[in-house]
Amino acid sequence: MLTTKAELLQGTLDLLILKTLAARPLHGYDVARRIQQRSDDVLVVEEGSLYPCLYRMEGKGWIAAEWGKSENNRRAKFYSLTRTGRKQLEEETAIWERVCRAITLVLQAA
């Protein structure tokens, strides 16, 4: 579950994960931690939501996974964007920007 002070639109977690992995491969815990840090602790991705989402995205070919060692020398699965994932990130970002503009227009209406 993505915990926040407000409910997020369906599919937002995909976008957040794709964007987080755009910079470099990360293991699951780091993905969740970076989302929380970058959102000033507003968004907290629970393991019960994160890993099913990562597995689903891997199944769609948006991300690839390989085993490696984490900073604390533990075995961890590292996720990285594929070419398909980068294209999906572009598409999801465009959709998000359109939705944000539309919501802003509604909120600014007199």
Buried (B, 14 or more C-beta within 10 A) or exposed (E): EBEEEEEEEEEBBBBBBBBBBEEEBBBBEBBBBBBBEEEEEEBBBEEEBBBEBBEEBBEEEBBBBEEEEBEEEEEBBBBBBBEEBBEBBEEBBEEBEEEEEEEEEEEEEE
